Amino acid sequence: MPIRTPIRRQAVSSLAVALALLASAAPVLAQSSAAGLPYDARRGVFTFSSGLEGSLPAVVQVTTLGQSRGPSSDSTDPKPYASGSGVILDAAEGLLITNNHVVEGGRKFTVDLTDGRLFDAVLVGADKATDIAVLRIVPDGRPLNLKQVQTVDSDTLRTGDLAFAVGYPLGLDQTLTMGVISGLNRSGLGDAVEDYIQTDAAVNSGNSGGPLLDSRGRLIGINTSILSGGLGGGNDGIAFAVPTRIMLYVADQLKKNGEVKRGETGAIFGSLNAERARELHLGIVRGAVVADVAPGSPAEHAGLRHNDVITRIQGRPVANAGSVNATIGIAAPGSDLSVSYLRGGRDATTSLSVENPVDQPVVVGAQSVLAYGATLRNQDGGAQVVAVTAGSPAAQAELTAGDLITAIGGAAVADAQAAATALQGATGSVEATVLRNGETLNLNLTLSL
């Protein structure tokens, strides 16, 4: 108690001084509109409302309807089973962005506008790898009169910038929360293409698919997930948004093709960490390690090898494997990417081509095997799963990193090569026997991509 009292008094005193300074500065601020300071002279308050109010009508509530599991007589009618948020990107065409996990499995979609109007919407396309989906509002004879949000390049963001999350959390009406950009280039959350914006703006259930705005009301990202330490999954001040750099590319692909057509390089990347850095005798812990290179692939032609450490791609610093996968994930097939890497402690550069994916679900490399989204390596007693691509057949079969595949289709496999051979000869679906934490599991792997 003797310590708390002086601190509290000091805080109150500091606040009083700050308020006094702001009050004395108010006349000057009121006359300095050119400075763009968020001060409302008429009300005598600091506010960001002037920049944000124009964007709020573009933020909508999305309701997904699907097959009801109830025993009622109208059980064939679609019933609401998921809801989230969205933001209108193109008012003329009625296009809006939301999350794939908000609309996944839906048969019908409705969109609630801030003015109380309700419209049906159709799914234009969705992309699991980035958790982005595009809906189109269906006109019903009424004028749409939609508002759209202005976008800004997420590459211009800096840690410490103000950020505002808008959406419909926890069953409430449209809600605005404020925070800062806590970090950039975040990955490692389990999605295939990751380069997230991290913010401490409060994001809760129902905010999914809603916009993350800057202090001028411009779109910088789409809120997609939170990291919570509690059992309830509530807001702990760690939320992630897909940046506009990725979102705009994906949205354009979905609008044009109904899907995202990605190229590939034939390289498998892992994140550099302290343990791996010590093994490679490196003095850095940020980068992406080349785990394997497929024979005849663009990565092999570029001269990349096992244990090369990618430090920059397209001029962007590489924090981890997610940084590389994100850049490749939004590169059009046929494009070339500049890559800087370390080999044996020496810097080198190369040009890495992104080519159209080959319909080859099983690729055997020098050090590992890529099979239906699972990266396998040799391990005593079977094939070790070291990574699983989100949304892949391997992920849908619930394979996880660390699993040891001991048999496929009832036949024992001694290593990754044997697993590849067994999968190449299988069709339809096959049972994979895995050892996980000392327990034997039988998982059904559907052989399709």
N, C-alpha and C positions, 0 to 999 in steps of 0.2 A: 504493500500500500504506500509506503513512503516514496517509492520510485514512481508509481503510477500517477500520483497527484501532480508532480512537476511536469511530467510529459503531457498530461491532459491540459494543464494550464498553458503550456508552451504551444500546444496545437491550437487551442482556442485563440491565443494571442496572435499566432501566425495567420490564422484564418481571418481574424479581425483586420490585421494589417493588409492582407490580400484583398479583402472586400473594400477596404478604404481606398486602396490604390486603384482598384477597378472603378469604383464610384467616381474618383477624381479624374480618371481617364475617360469616362463615358462621354463627356461633351466632345472630346477630341475624336474618339472612335466614331461618334455619330456623324462627324463631319468628314471622316476619312473613308467614304464608301469605296474609293478607288483601291484601298488596301485590301478589300475583300474580307475584313474581319467579321466574324459571326455575331454581330451586335445589333439588337433591335432597339433603336433609339426611342420609338414610341412607347414600348413597354419597359424599357430600361433593363433588358435581360440579354444574356449571351445565349445564342441558339443556332442550331444547324438546320432549322426547319425550312428556311428559304431554299437551301440546296436539295433537301430530301423530299419535300412535298410533291415535287413534280414527278418523282419516281414511284411514290407509294401506290398510285392507282394502277401501276403496271404489275404489282405483286398480287397474286391470286391464290386461292385455295384449290387444291386438286383432290378430288375424291375418286378412288378407284373402286369399281364394282365388279364382282366376280360371282362364281357359282356358289349359291347358298348351300350349306351342309345341313340345314334344318329339315325337320320332318313335315313342315307345313305344306299345304296343297299348292302353294305358289313357289315351291322350292326351286323351280327351274328359272325363275326370274333372277337376274343378277342383283346381288345385295352389296352394299358398301362393306368393304373389309380392310381398306387402307386409305389413309389420307396424308397429305403433305402440302407443300407449298410450290409455287412456281413463279416465273417472271416472264412477262411478254417481251419478246425480243424483236418481233416484227408485227406492228399493229395492222398494217395493210393486209397481210396474209393471215393474221390471227395466229401466228406461231409463238409458242411459249416453251421455255426450258424448265425441266424438273429433273428429279433423279430417276434412274432406272428402277431402283428398289421401291419407289413409290407406285409405279405403274405395272411392275412385273406381275404377269399372270392375270391382268385385268381383261374383262370383256367389254367394258364400257367405262367412260370417264366423264366427269362433270367438272366444270370450272366455275367457282364463285368469284365475282368481281367485287371490288370495294364499294361500288354503288348499289349492291344488293341484287344485281342481275345474275342469273344462273344459265349457263350454256352447256350443251354437250360438246365433247371433244373427241377427236380420233387420234390414234397413235401414228405418227409419221415414221418413227424409228427409235430404237433404243440401243445403247452400247454398254454392255456389262463391264467392259474393261475400264471405263472411266466413270461409270454410274451416271451417265447422262442420257436423258430421253427428251424427245421433241413431240409436243402435241399440237394439233391444229384445232382451233375453236370453230365449231360448225354454226354458220349463220342460220337463224330460224325465221327470217323475215324482218326482224328488228334491226335497226342500224347498230353496228357493233360499237362504233365510237370508242375504240380501244386506245389506251396509252401504252407507249413502249419506253423501255429504259435505255439510256445512253450507256455505251460500253467504253471502257478504257483499257489500254494494254497493261496486263498484269505484270509485265516485265519492268514497268516503271515504279512498282511498289517498293517501299523500304520498311524495314522493321521499325515499329514505332508510329507508323501512320495510323490515323484514326480509321476505324471500320465500324459499319453498322449492319447488323443482321436483321432481316425483315422476314416475317412468316406468320404462321398460324400455329403456335406451339400449345400443346396440352389442352386442346379443345377451345382455346381462346380465339377472339377475333384478331385481326391483324395487329401484330406486336413488333415494336422496334427496340432493339437493344444496342448498346454502344460498347466498344472496346478498342483495342489496338491490334495491329498486325504483330503477332508474337513471334513469328518465324516464317521463313519461306523455304521452298524446295523440300518439304517434308515428304517422307515415303516410309515404307515398311509396314503399312496397315493391311496388306493382303490383296490389294487390287493389282491389276496387271499394268496399268499406266498411272503412275503416281508422281505428282509434283505439287503437293498441296500447299495452300496458304493456311497457316495456323493463326487463329485469333482467340482472344479471351472474351469476345462478345458472347453473351449468353445465348446458347443454341440448345434447344430441347426437342423432344419428340414432337413432330409436326412441322418443325423448321426445315426438314429435309426438302431439298429442291428450291428453297427460297434463295434470294440474292444476298450476297455480301456487297455492300456499297461503300464507296469512299465518302469523304465529308462533303462532296459536291453532289452526292446522289448518283454517281456513275457506277455501273456494274463492274466489279473486279473479280467476282467468283460466285460459284454456286455451292451453298452449304450442303455437305454430304454426310458428315459423320462427326461423332464426338468421341473423346477418350475419357472414360469415367472410372474412378477408383472405387466407387460405391456399388453395392449390389443392385440398387435401383436404376442404375444407368442414367442418373441425372447429370445436370451441368456442373462440371468441375472447372470450367474456364479454359478447356482445351478443345477447340472445335476446328474442323478442317473443311476447306472449300476448294473445289476444282477451279483453278485460275482461268481467266478468259482466254489466255494463250492456248489452252487445250480445249476449253469448252466451245469456242467459236469454230475451231477446225472440225470438231466432232459434229456440232450442230449443222454445219455446212454439208458434211458428208451424209448425215442422216436425211437432210432435206433433198439432196440430189439423188442419193442411191438407196435410201431406206436402211442403210447399214454403213459401217465404217470399213473401208477397204485399206488394210494396213500392209505394208511391206515387211520384209524380214531381212536379217543380216547373217543368220546362221551362227551367231555367237550367243553363248549363255553367260549372263553376268551375275555376279554376286557382290554384296556390299563389303567394302573394306572395313574392318573393325580393328580394335587394338590387338587382339590375339593374332589375327591374320597378318597385320602389319609387322608384328614381331617375327613371325615365320618367314616373311619376305625381306626382313632387315630394312624396313622402311621407317622413316621418321614422320610419317603422316598417317592419319586415321580416316581421311575422307577420300573417297574414290570408289570406283567399281572395278572389281577383279574379273578378268576373263576366266570363267570356269572351264569353258570348252569351246572349240570351234569346229563346226561341221565340215567334213571334207567337201571341197569344191564350192564352198559357200562364199558370198561376198566378203565375209570376215577373213576367210583364209586368203582370198585374193588381195585383201588389204594388208596382209602380213601380220595380222594379230595372232598371238599365241597364248597358250595356257599361262596364267599368272601375270600377264600384262595388266597394268593398273591404269584405267582410264581416268584422267584428271580433268579434261575439258572436252566438251562436244559442242560443235557449232558456236564456239567462243564462250559457252556457258560453263562455269565451274561445276564439277560433278561432286555431289555430296555422297552419293551412294548409287546402288544399282537402279533405284527408281528414277534418278535423274537421267540416266542413259535410256532406260526403257520408255520414259515419257517423251524424250526427243525423237526416238525412233518411231514411237507410236503415233506421232502426228506428222511424220515425214511421208510425203507422197512416194509411192513406188516409182523408181527411176531417178530419185534424187540422190545426191552425194552429200555426206556429212563429214565435216572436218573433225578429226579426232586427235587429241594430244594424250600421250600415255607414257608411263614409265616402264622400262625393262632393265632389270639389273641395276637399278638406281640411275639410269640415264634417260633423258628426255628424248622423245621421238614423236613424229607426227605422221598421219596418213589420211587418206580419203576413203571413207567407208560407204559403199553403195547400199541403197535400200531397194531390194528387188521384190517383184510380185511373189507372194507366197506360193510355194509348190504344194500341191495336194499330197503331202507326204506325212501322215500322222506319226510315223516312227522314223527318227533320224539318229543314226549311229555316229558319234564323234570319237575322237581319239581318247578322250578321258571319261566321257559320259554318254548317256542315251537320253534323247528327248522323245517321250512316248505319250501321246494324247494329253499333253500339258504337264506331265510329270518328268522331272529331271532325275535320272537314275544313275547311280555309280556302283561300282563293284564293292561288295562287302561280304565278309565271311558268312556263308549260309544263305546268300541271296542277293537281291538288288536293293540298295538303299535309296529311298526317296529323299532327295536333298532340297527340292523346291517343287511347288505346285502353282501353276498359272490359274488365277482367279477366273471362274466361269468355264473352265475347260472340262472335258469329260472326266479327267482325273479328279478335279475338284468336286464335280457333281457326284462322283463315287465316294467322296469323303476321304480320299487319300490325303495324308498330311506329311509334312517334312518330318523325317525321323522314322517313318514306317519302313519295315524291312519286308519286301515282297519275297516270299519263300516258294510260292507256287502260282501258276496261272493255268486256269482250266483244269485244275487237279493234277497237273504235271509239275514236278519240282523244278525250280530254276536255280542255277548255281551262282549266276552273276548277272550284271546288267545286259550283257550281250545275249544271254540265254532268254532273258525277259523280253528283249526286243524281238528275237526270233519267234517266240511264242505269240507275241501280240501281232506281228506281221502276218502270221498264218491264221489268225482268228477273225471271225466275222460276227456281226450283230452285237452280241454282248458276251462277256466272259467273266468268270469269277476269279478274283485275285485273293489269294490267301496272304495275309500280312501279320507280322509280329509287331505289336505296339505295347510298349511298357510291360513286356512279359506276358501279354495276353494275345491269343490268336483270334483274328477276325477274318470273316469272309465278306469281301466287298464286291458288288456287282458293277463292272465297268462297261458302259455302253460305248461301243467302238464307232463313234461318229464325231465330226468336228463342226 
